[in-house]
Amino acid sequence: MLTVIIPTHESERLLVRTLGSLVSGATAGLVREVILADAGSRDETEGVGDVAGCKFMALAGSPGARLKAAAAAARSDWLFFLLPGIVLDTGWVGEALRFMEMAEPSQAAVFRRAARSAAQSSTFGEIGALIRAGFHYPKPEQGLIVSKRHYESIGGHSAEAVKPESELLRRLGRSRIVRLRSGATMTAPLQIVDKVK
């Protein structure tokens, strides 16, 4: 049902955490495959992916071109773009399924940016985060679920964009992006894979 696409470059440590949070989706039958769109890693990124059963694609070109090539290779009707180092809340599977069943053809979804500390996770902190989220475009670290058909209809990731994930979110349009209640937590400094081969 869902192909997860993760852009990687020297991402072995971050990847372990992210793949661990996807296990529930695989056991529920939601995650059909995971594709690592790699920018020439020399660490154990490929080995970590191999142990987890991921498809490893070493791809040349810009970050946007690599993401677009991975999306073209996806076997599912739905794509889930996720950065290495992002860990999803336990309830993500049910929410993703409900979104995919109810979504209009031009809708996409992102996860809530989860609090990183107990202070940030207070009720008032969460309310404030939700209000702020309504005024800003979603960010790549929130993940992105979009139908493959809609992704292709808007041209996918731009090979020329400096920040292809952010540029794609802007083209999808804030009003057409559903914010799911489950959180996505950044477990380490954000790794945007921008290496060009």
Summary of the structure (lengths in Angstrom):
residues: 197
radius of gyration: 15.7
end to end distance: 31.2
largest distance: 45.3
contacts: 651
relative contact order: 0.21
helix: 40%
strand: 23%
